[in-house]
Structures are given as structure tokens and as C-alpha cells.
């Protein structure tokens, strides 16, 4: 999957890059015992690696927070997905349980520290574009009852027909991962200051987890 960057994005954030890969022929279920056991392993690792009091000062999360401020998003209210998930763990709250596809790539985001987005690849036609939103453009995200009216300051990703994400924190409802989803498009969300290899490796980790927990052989 290719993405083009509008000139305004390139001028303001010349080193902003995202990575895409597609994971095919998946079997997504409501839950799986071996995935739940693996969650406990990741949770233990996170509790051993971070402190809630200093989480916001982590170098990686700091770069995402800085980027959020630059695009008029308050990261104390809307946090980068990876930080938000890790924060839940450190607060003793359960991780969201959606389905094995979403839960698997969420674990990759937690492990890598890089926000990831995932879409039903069969519903995303053609090339993708990253641009600034158009004023009054509408976006219906996952969990939203009515569309959000955009101001024109948001960075968005669109396919050839409609918006698939407000970058880098909200995905569209129409392309969300469901038990019927067979092919998943993973978007690794980079920001200025995060090494390109780190962004790509997060996507590869998501691929690894999806293939481990969401294939016909992934039983347990």
C-alpha cells in the first residue's frame, strides 16, 4: 500500500512518515485463551519497565506528545494510543477486549511503544493520501454516534473515496476490524524524531502477533 503526502504536510513536517503492511488470510475470533495468556506476559513486562509517574517523560512518548501539541491536540486529554494502553496497565485497569485481531495489534503497540492503526484492507480502495482536513469535512470514527465536523487543522488519511483516519489517533468506523475481517492493513504511525526503522519494526511486530493469534493454526 502506497501513501502520498500533500505539499502542506511535507512543508510543515518534512520528516513525517508512516509505514503500511497488509496481513492476509486471518481468522479473527471474539477471544482466544492463548492470546489472553500472552496478554499477561506483556502486562508483566510493562509493569517491570515503566512507572506511571514518569511515563509522560519517556523519550518516545514525549515525541508523540510534542507532535500532538503541534497539530492542536491536547495530549493530556487525547493520548497517543500506545501511551494510553500502557497507562491503563500501570493504573491496574484491564486492557480493552475487542476481538483477537484488535487485541493482537494493540499488544504490538504496547510492546513497541508506537501507535498503530488497523483497517479492513478489503474496504480500502487504491492509494492513500495524507493531508490536512477540509473545513467542515465529516468523519465518523469508531465508537462515534454522529460524525465529527472537522475544522481543517486536523491531519487526515484518506483513500480514494473517504477518510479512514484522523492522524494519528482515531480510525474510521467503516473499516474497523471485525470477526468477519480477513485481511488487515496495519498503519504504523510515525512522528518527527522517531527513527524510521522503529516505525517499520512496530508494524512487523503487529504482523507477527496477528499471524500468531489470528490464523487457522492459532488455536489454544
C-alpha positions as CSV (number, residue, x, y, z in Angstrom):
1,X,0.0,0.0,0.0
2,X,1.4,3.4,-1.0
3,X,0.7,6.8,0.5
4,X,1.2,10.2,-0.9
5,X,1.8,13.3,1.2
6,X,0.2,16.7,0.3
7,X,2.6,19.5,-0.1
8,X,1.3,21.3,3.0
9,X,2.2,18.2,5.1
10,X,5.7,17.9,3.6
11,X,6.4,21.6,4.2
12,X,5.3,21.6,7.8
13,X,6.6,18.1,8.8
14,X,9.2,17.1,6.2
15,X,10.3,14.0,8.2
16,X,6.8,12.7,9.0
17,X,6.4,9.2,7.6
18,X,4.1,6.2,8.1
19,X,4.6,2.6,7.3
20,X,2.0,0.2,5.9
21,X,1.8,-3.5,5.5
22,X,-1.0,-6.0,4.9
23,X,-1.6,-9.2,6.8
24,X,-3.8,-11.7,4.8
25,X,-5.9,-14.7,5.3
26,X,-6.7,-14.1,9.0
27,X,-9.2,-15.8,11.2
28,X,-10.4,-13.4,13.8
29,X,-12.4,-14.6,16.8
30,X,-14.0,-13.0,19.8
31,X,-11.3,-14.2,22.1
32,X,-8.7,-16.9,22.5
33,X,-7.2,-18.4,25.6
34,X,-3.6,-18.4,24.4
35,X,-3.9,-14.7,23.5
36,X,-5.2,-13.9,27.0
37,X,-2.3,-15.7,28.5
38,X,0.1,-13.7,26.3
39,X,-1.5,-10.5,27.4
40,X,-0.5,-11.4,31.0
41,X,3.1,-11.8,29.8
42,X,3.1,-8.3,28.2
43,X,1.4,-6.8,31.2
44,X,4.1,-8.1,33.5
45,X,6.8,-6.7,31.1
46,X,5.2,-3.3,31.1
47,X,4.9,-3.1,34.9
48,X,8.5,-4.0,35.1
49,X,9.6,-1.4,32.5
50,X,7.6,1.8,33.3
51,X,6.4,3.9,36.2
52,X,3.1,5.7,36.0
53,X,4.6,8.9,37.5
54,X,7.3,9.2,34.8
55,X,5.5,7.7,31.8
56,X,4.9,11.1,30.1
57,X,8.7,11.8,30.2
58,X,9.6,8.7,28.2
59,X,11.5,9.8,25.2
60,X,9.3,8.1,22.7
61,X,6.0,9.2,24.2
62,X,7.4,12.7,24.6
63,X,7.9,13.0,20.8
64,X,4.3,11.9,20.2
65,X,3.1,14.4,22.8
66,X,5.1,17.2,21.2
67,X,3.6,16.3,17.8
68,X,0.1,16.3,19.2
69,X,0.6,19.9,20.6
70,X,1.8,21.0,17.1
71,X,-1.4,19.8,15.5
72,X,-3.7,21.3,18.2
73,X,-4.4,18.1,20.1
74,X,-4.0,18.2,23.9
75,X,-2.1,15.0,24.7
76,X,-3.2,15.2,28.4
77,X,-6.8,14.6,27.2
78,X,-6.2,12.6,24.0
79,X,-3.1,10.5,24.4
80,X,-1.1,8.6,21.8
81,X,-2.6,5.0,21.7
82,X,0.5,3.2,22.9
83,X,0.9,5.5,25.9
84,X,-2.8,5.3,26.7
85,X,-2.7,1.5,26.7
86,X,0.4,1.4,28.8
87,X,-1.1,3.9,31.2
88,X,-4.1,1.6,31.7
89,X,-1.8,-1.3,32.6
90,X,0.1,0.9,35.2
91,X,-3.2,2.0,36.7
92,X,-4.3,-1.5,37.2
93,X,-7.1,-1.3,34.6
94,X,-7.9,-4.1,32.3
95,X,-6.9,-3.8,28.6
96,X,-9.8,-3.5,26.2
97,X,-11.0,-6.8,24.9
98,X,-12.5,-6.3,21.4
99,X,-11.5,-9.4,19.3
100,X,-8.3,-11.3,18.6
101,X,-7.4,-9.0,15.7
102,X,-7.6,-5.8,17.6
103,X,-6.2,-7.2,20.8
104,X,-3.2,-8.6,19.0
105,X,-2.2,-5.4,17.3
106,X,-2.8,-3.5,20.5
107,X,-0.2,-5.7,22.2
108,X,2.2,-4.8,19.4
109,X,1.6,-1.1,20.1
110,X,2.1,-1.7,23.8
111,X,5.3,-3.7,23.3
112,X,6.8,-1.3,20.7
113,X,5.6,2.0,22.1
114,X,4.4,3.0,18.6
115,X,0.8,3.9,17.9
116,X,-0.7,1.6,15.4
117,X,-3.9,1.7,13.3
118,X,-5.6,-1.2,11.6
119,X,-8.2,-1.3,8.9
120,X,-10.1,-3.9,6.9
121,X,-7.9,-4.0,3.9
122,X,-10.7,-5.1,1.6
123,X,-12.6,-1.9,2.2
124,X,-9.7,0.5,1.4
125,X,-9.5,1.1,-2.4
126,X,-6.5,2.5,-4.2
127,X,-3.7,4.7,-3.0
128,X,-3.9,6.6,0.4
129,X,-3.2,10.3,0.9
130,X,-2.2,12.2,4.0
131,X,-3.3,15.8,4.0
132,X,-4.9,18.5,6.2
133,X,-8.7,18.1,6.5
134,X,-11.0,20.4,4.6
135,X,-13.1,22.7,6.8
136,X,-16.5,21.1,7.6
137,X,-15.4,17.7,6.3
138,X,-17.1,14.9,8.2
139,X,-15.5,12.0,9.9
140,X,-17.2,9.1,11.7
141,X,-14.8,7.3,13.9
142,X,-15.0,4.1,15.8
143,X,-17.5,4.4,18.7
144,X,-18.9,7.7,17.5
145,X,-22.7,8.1,17.2
146,X,-22.6,11.1,14.9
147,X,-19.9,12.3,12.5
148,X,-17.3,14.8,13.8
149,X,-17.2,18.1,11.8
150,X,-13.5,18.8,11.1
151,X,-12.0,22.3,11.3
152,X,-9.4,22.0,8.6
153,X,-6.5,21.9,11.1
154,X,-6.5,18.1,11.5
155,X,-4.2,15.8,9.7
156,X,-6.2,13.0,8.0
157,X,-5.6,9.9,5.9
158,X,-8.0,9.2,3.1
159,X,-8.4,6.5,0.5
160,X,-9.8,7.3,-3.0
161,X,-13.3,7.6,-1.6
162,X,-13.3,8.8,2.1
163,X,-11.4,9.4,5.3
164,X,-10.0,6.4,7.0
165,X,-8.3,8.1,10.0
166,X,-7.6,11.4,11.8
167,X,-3.9,11.0,12.2
168,X,-2.6,9.6,14.4
169,X,-5.3,8.8,16.9
170,X,-8.7,8.0,15.5
171,X,-9.7,5.4,12.9
172,X,-12.9,5.3,10.8
173,X,-15.8,3.1,11.8
174,X,-16.5,1.7,8.4
175,X,-13.1,-0.1,8.1
176,X,-12.8,-1.3,11.7
177,X,-11.6,-4.8,12.4
178,X,-14.4,-7.3,12.9
179,X,-14.6,-11.1,13.2
180,X,-15.5,-11.2,9.5
181,X,-12.3,-9.3,8.5
182,X,-9.9,-11.5,6.6
183,X,-7.2,-9.1,5.5
184,X,-5.8,-6.3,7.7
185,X,-3.9,-3.1,6.7
186,X,-1.6,-2.0,9.5
187,X,-0.5,1.6,9.7
188,X,2.5,2.3,11.9
189,X,2.2,6.0,12.9
190,X,5.5,7.8,12.9
191,X,6.1,11.4,14.1
192,X,9.2,13.7,13.8
193,X,12.0,12.4,15.8
194,X,11.1,8.7,15.8
195,X,13.5,6.6,13.7
196,X,12.0,5.2,10.5
197,X,13.3,1.7,11.4
198,X,11.5,1.8,14.7
199,X,8.2,2.7,12.9
200,X,8.6,-0.2,10.5
201,X,9.6,-2.6,13.2
202,X,6.3,-1.9,15.1
203,X,4.3,-2.9,12.0
204,X,6.3,-6.1,11.6
205,X,5.6,-6.9,15.3
206,X,1.9,-6.4,14.6
207,X,2.2,-8.8,11.7
208,X,3.9,-11.3,13.9
209,X,1.2,-11.2,16.6
210,X,-1.6,-11.3,14.1
211,X,-0.2,-14.3,12.4
212,X,0.4,-15.9,15.7
213,X,-3.0,-15.4,17.2
214,X,-5.3,-14.9,14.2
215,X,-4.7,-17.8,11.7
216,X,-6.4,-21.1,11.3
217,X,-3.4,-22.7,13.1
218,X,-3.7,-20.2,16.0
219,X,-5.7,-22.3,18.5
220,X,-5.5,-22.7,22.2
